[in-house]
């Protein structure tokens, strides 16, 4: 798609006693036309290329270790009582 062009439609009308005396409207006037170009969209590089699977595995290991330590402490308390 080509760059879009926008026109500012300027109409100047002058009435005297409810009669149109003078009017100006020129859509081909180059001073009233703006051409818009599409900006380049370059996404910045974040540098984060780590695998999500590694973080899921670390979280699972931490949760398992936390569960093991909690279960061991609960057994120790039951044995004392």
C-alpha positions as CSV (number, residue, x, y, z in Angstrom):
1,X,0.0,0.0,0.0
2,X,1.3,3.4,-0.9
3,X,1.8,6.1,1.7
4,X,-1.6,7.7,2.5
5,X,-2.3,11.3,1.7
6,X,-4.5,13.4,3.9
7,X,-6.2,16.6,2.8
8,X,-7.2,19.5,5.1
9,X,-10.4,20.7,3.5
10,X,-10.5,24.4,4.3
11,X,-13.6,26.2,3.3
12,X,-13.9,30.0,3.8
13,X,-17.2,31.5,3.1
14,X,-18.3,35.1,3.5
15,X,-22.0,35.9,3.7
16,X,-23.6,39.3,3.6
17,X,-27.3,39.6,4.3
18,X,-27.7,35.8,4.1
19,X,-26.2,35.8,0.6
20,X,-22.9,34.1,-0.3
21,X,-20.5,36.9,-1.4
22,X,-17.2,35.0,-1.5
23,X,-15.9,31.4,-1.0
24,X,-12.6,29.7,-1.1
25,X,-12.1,25.9,-1.2
26,X,-9.3,24.2,-3.1
27,X,-8.5,20.5,-2.2
28,X,-5.7,20.4,-4.7
29,X,-3.7,23.1,-2.9
30,X,-0.4,21.5,-2.1
31,X,-0.1,23.5,1.1
32,X,-3.2,21.7,2.4
33,X,-1.9,18.1,1.7
34,X,0.1,16.0,4.0
35,X,1.7,12.7,3.0
36,X,2.3,10.2,5.8
37,X,5.0,7.5,5.5
38,X,5.0,4.3,7.6
39,X,7.7,4.3,10.4
40,X,10.2,1.5,10.5
41,X,9.3,-0.8,13.4
42,X,12.6,-2.2,14.7
43,X,12.0,-4.1,17.9
44,X,14.8,-3.8,20.4
45,X,16.7,-7.0,21.3
46,X,16.3,-7.9,24.9
47,X,19.2,-10.4,25.1
48,X,17.0,-12.9,26.9
49,X,17.3,-16.1,25.0
50,X,16.9,-18.5,28.0
51,X,14.7,-21.5,27.7
52,X,11.5,-21.5,29.7
53,X,11.8,-25.2,30.3
54,X,15.0,-24.7,32.4
55,X,13.1,-22.3,34.7
56,X,10.2,-24.7,35.0
57,X,12.6,-27.6,35.9
58,X,14.3,-25.4,38.5
59,X,11.0,-24.4,40.1
60,X,9.9,-28.1,40.1
61,X,13.1,-29.2,41.8
62,X,12.8,-26.3,44.4
63,X,9.1,-27.3,45.1
64,X,10.1,-31.0,45.5
65,X,13.0,-30.1,47.8
66,X,10.7,-27.8,49.9
67,X,8.1,-30.6,50.2
68,X,10.7,-33.2,51.2
69,X,12.1,-30.9,53.9
70,X,8.6,-30.1,55.2
71,X,7.6,-33.8,55.3
72,X,10.9,-34.7,57.2
73,X,10.3,-31.9,59.8
74,X,6.6,-33.1,60.3
75,X,7.8,-36.7,60.9
76,X,10.4,-35.5,63.4
77,X,7.8,-33.6,65.3
78,X,5.4,-36.7,65.3
79,X,8.3,-38.9,66.6
80,X,9.0,-36.5,69.5
81,X,5.4,-36.5,70.6
